[in-house]
């Protein structure tokens, strides 16, 4: 039996946790984040291993069984070429989950770099870069895609470049605002007194302190990138046949809706919507955790 007045062991409080641990705890308690994470994880699993459990070859034509409605044999029915829609939806996540994250990564790297330069140097550098970015943002993504296709040809690389460059000005603007606030703090003045180079001050001193808004902006842009990839594929500017890409499948079969063959389009559209919703839920969770 312990003595009266003996010191009891102290339990770790939230105030003793580091900032990373605080964010992780907040994320683990966020229903929207966990829901979005499950949805995204499901489609990532399908992209990586989907071809191992699809009942049919997603690229194999079977004209005899074309436009069959959903049934026990073909859960999501078949399209106009007799291809199993369920198998194509599962495997179709691969292209969009390759292109969209790479485009988002390109946008984040380019936007962050431009935002650091404009926010740190300000003045003439800020004016010139900001005006160029604003002019670029005024051009619709479709027009940029057309120009890029003429110059580079139709490929996944072209889509990545188009979407990455289209989203980088938005990220640059967010980073610039954060850098303008950080630039006035004492640690930046101390780095300048130590005669650190501008690159060192931007990327070593300031960048770690503006990571939270960059993370939020990146997760938000990923959702937009997924939708943009699907849109460009639907319009014929993106991923090309015979890929089972969702946007491309909708483009190939949307004419079938008038004939009552709704299943050739519906499930691909729902797949795109679910992935975008999942990514947005993750983005909301990350933003909430970083703002707590």
C-alpha positions in Angstrom: 0.0 0.0 0.0 1.5 3.3 -1.1 2.2 6.0 1.5 -0.2 8.9 1.8 1.1 11.9 -0.1 3.4 9.8 -2.3 3.9 11.5 -5.7 1.8 9.9 -8.4 3.2 9.3 -11.8 2.3 12.0 -14.3 0.4 11.0 -17.4 1.6 12.6 -20.7 -0.6 15.6 -21.5 -1.4 17.1 -24.8 0.9 20.0 -24.0 3.9 17.6 -24.0 3.3 16.3 -27.5 5.2 17.6 -30.4 3.5 19.4 -33.3 3.7 16.4 -35.5 2.2 14.2 -32.8 -0.6 16.7 -32.3 -1.5 16.7 -36.0 -1.4 12.9 -36.1 -3.7 12.6 -33.1 -6.1 15.2 -34.6 -6.2 13.3 -37.9 -6.9 10.0 -36.1 -9.9 11.6 -34.5 -11.2 13.2 -37.7 -14.1 11.3 -39.2 -13.9 13.1 -42.5 -10.2 12.3 -42.9 -10.5 8.6 -42.0 -13.5 8.2 -44.4 -11.6 9.9 -47.2 -8.5 7.9 -46.4 -10.4 4.6 -46.7 -11.9 5.7 -50.1 -8.5 6.8 -51.5 -6.8 3.7 -50.1 -9.4 1.5 -51.8 -8.7 3.0 -55.2 -5.0 2.9 -54.7 -5.3 -0.8 -53.9 -7.3 -1.3 -57.1 -4.7 0.6 -59.1 -1.9 -1.5 -57.8 -3.5 -4.9 -57.6 -6.8 -4.7 -59.5 -5.8 -6.7 -62.5 -5.2 -9.7 -60.2 -8.8 -10.0 -59.1 -10.9 -8.7 -62.0 -13.1 -11.4 -63.4 -12.4 -10.5 -67.0 -9.6 -8.9 -69.1 -10.5 -5.2 -69.1 -9.1 -4.8 -72.6 -10.6 -7.9 -74.2 -13.4 -7.3 -76.8 -16.4 -9.6 -76.9 -18.9 -8.2 -79.5 -21.3 -11.1 -79.0 -21.9 -10.0 -75.4 -21.9 -6.3 -76.0 -24.2 -3.9 -74.1 -25.4 -6.6 -71.6 -27.1 -5.1 -68.5 -25.7 -5.7 -65.0 -26.1 -9.3 -64.0 -24.5 -12.0 -61.9 -22.1 -12.7 -64.8 -21.2 -9.1 -65.4 -21.8 -7.1 -62.2 -21.7 -3.7 -64.0 -22.7 -4.9 -67.4 -20.7 -4.7 -70.6 -19.9 -1.8 -72.9 -20.5 -1.4 -76.7 -17.4 -3.6 -77.4 -18.5 -6.3 -74.9 -15.8 -5.4 -72.4 -16.7 -6.0 -68.7 -17.4 -2.7 -67.1 -16.6 -3.8 -63.6 -13.1 -5.0 -64.6 -12.5 -1.7 -66.5 -13.6 0.5 -63.6 -11.3 -1.4 -61.2 -8.2 -1.2 -63.4 -9.2 2.2 -64.8 -8.0 3.8 -61.5 -4.4 3.2 -62.4 -3.9 5.9 -65.0 -5.7 8.6 -63.1 -3.8 7.8 -59.9 -0.5 8.0 -61.8 -1.1 11.1 -63.8 -3.0 13.2 -61.2 -0.5 12.9 -58.3 2.5 13.5 -60.6 0.8 16.6 -62.0 0.1 17.8 -58.4 3.7 17.2 -57.4 4.9 19.2 -60.4 2.5 22.0 -59.5 3.6 22.0 -55.9 7.3 22.1 -56.6 6.9 24.8 -59.2 4.4 26.8 -57.3 6.3 26.6 -54.0 9.5 27.8 -55.7 7.8 30.7 -57.4 5.9 31.6 -54.2 9.2 31.7 -52.2 10.9 34.0 -54.8 8.0 36.4 -55.1 7.3 36.6 -51.3 11.0 36.9 -50.3 12.3 39.4 -52.9 9.1 41.4 -53.3 9.4 44.6 -55.4 10.1 44.2 -59.1 10.7 40.4 -58.9 7.3 40.0 -57.3 5.5 42.3 -59.8 7.0 40.6 -62.8 6.4 37.0 -61.7 2.9 37.8 -60.3 1.8 39.5 -63.5 3.0 36.5 -65.6 1.2 34.0 -63.3 -2.0 36.0 -63.4 -1.9 36.1 -67.2 -1.3 32.3 -67.3 -4.2 31.7 -64.8 -6.5 33.5 -67.2 -6.0 30.9 -69.9 -8.4 27.9 -69.7 -6.8 24.5 -69.1 -8.4 23.2 -72.3 -6.6 25.9 -74.4 -3.3 25.2 -72.7 -3.9 21.5 -73.4 -4.5 22.1 -77.1 -1.3 24.2 -77.4 0.7 21.6 -75.5 -0.7 18.7 -77.7 0.3 20.6 -80.9 3.8 21.1 -79.5 4.4 17.9 -77.6 1.9 15.4 -78.9 -0.8 13.4 -76.9 0.7 11.5 -74.0 0.5 11.1 -70.2 3.6 13.4 -69.9 1.8 16.1 -71.8 -1.2 15.9 -69.4 1.1 16.0 -66.4 2.8 19.1 -67.7 -0.4 20.8 -68.7 -2.1 20.3 -65.3 1.0 20.9 -63.3 1.7 24.2 -65.0 -2.0 25.2 -64.8 -2.2 24.7 -61.0 1.2 26.0 -60.0 0.2 29.7 -60.1 -2.6 29.0 -57.5 -0.1 27.3 -55.2 2.5 30.1 -55.8 -0.1 32.7 -54.7 -0.8 30.8 -51.5 2.9 30.3 -50.7 3.7 33.9 -51.5 1.1 35.1 -48.9 2.6 32.8 -46.2 6.2 33.9 -47.1 5.3 37.6 -46.8 4.2 37.0 -43.2 7.3 34.9 -42.3 9.7 37.3 -43.9 9.0 39.9 -41.2 9.9 37.6 -38.3 13.1 37.7 -36.3 14.6 34.4 -37.5 14.7 35.7 -41.1 16.4 38.9 -39.9 18.9 36.8 -38.0 19.7 34.7 -41.1 20.2 37.9 -43.0 22.5 39.3 -40.3 24.5 36.0 -40.6 24.8 36.9 -44.3 23.1 33.7 -45.3 22.4 33.5 -49.0 18.9 34.2 -50.3 18.5 30.6 -51.4 19.5 29.3 -47.9 17.1 31.7 -46.2 14.2 30.8 -48.5 14.6 27.0 -48.6 16.2 26.3 -45.2 14.8 29.0 -42.9 11.4 30.0 -44.4 10.2 26.9 -46.3 9.9 24.6 -43.2 7.6 27.2 -41.6 5.2 27.4 -44.6 4.8 23.7 -45.0 1.3 23.5 -43.4 -0.4 25.8 -46.1 1.5 23.9 -48.8 0.2 20.6 -47.5 -3.3 21.8 -47.5 -3.0 23.4 -51.0 -1.5 20.2 -52.4 -4.2 17.9 -51.1 -6.9 20.3 -52.5 -5.2 20.6 -55.9 -5.0 16.7 -56.1 -8.8 16.6 -56.1 -8.9 19.2 -58.9 -6.1 17.3 -60.8 -8.1 14.1 -60.7 -11.1 15.9 -62.2 -8.9 17.7 -64.7 -7.3 14.4 -65.9 -10.8 12.8 -66.4 -12.0 15.9 -68.2 -9.1 16.0 -70.6 -9.4 12.3 -71.3 -13.2 12.7 -72.0 -12.4 15.5 -74.5 -9.7 13.4 -76.2 -6.8 15.4 -75.0 -5.5 13.1 -72.3 -5.1 9.4 -71.9 -5.7 7.5 -75.2 -7.3 4.1 -76.1 -7.2 1.3 -75.3 -6.7 2.4 -71.7 -9.7 1.7 -69.4 -9.3 5.2 -68.0 -12.5 6.4 -66.5 -12.8 9.7 -68.4 -11.9 7.9 -71.7 -14.5 5.2 -71.0 -17.2 7.8 -70.4 -16.2 9.6 -73.7 -16.4 6.3 -75.6 -19.8 5.3 -74.3 -21.7 8.4 -73.4 -23.6 8.1 -76.7 -25.1 4.9 -75.4 -27.1 6.7 -72.7 -29.7 7.7 -75.2 -30.3 4.1 -76.0 -30.9 3.2 -72.4 -27.5 1.7 -71.8 -26.8 3.8 -68.7 -24.4 1.3 -67.1 -21.7 1.9 -69.7 -21.2 5.4 -68.2 -22.7 5.5 -64.7 -20.1 3.4 -62.9 -17.1 5.2 -64.3 -18.7 8.5 -63.4 -19.4 7.3 -59.8 -15.8 6.1 -59.6 -14.5 9.6 -60.5 -16.9 11.2 -58.0 -16.0 8.9 -55.2 -12.2 9.4 -55.6 -12.6 13.2 -55.8 -14.9 13.2 -52.7 -12.3 11.0 -50.9 -9.4 13.3 -51.7 -11.5 16.3 -50.6 -12.4 14.7 -47.3 -8.7 14.0 -46.7 -7.9 17.6 -47.6 -10.6 18.9 -45.1 -9.2 16.6 -42.4 -5.6 17.8 -43.0 -6.7 21.5 -43.0 -8.7 21.0 -39.8 -5.8 19.2 -38.1 -3.3 21.9 -39.0 -5.6 24.7 -37.9 -6.2 23.2 -34.4 
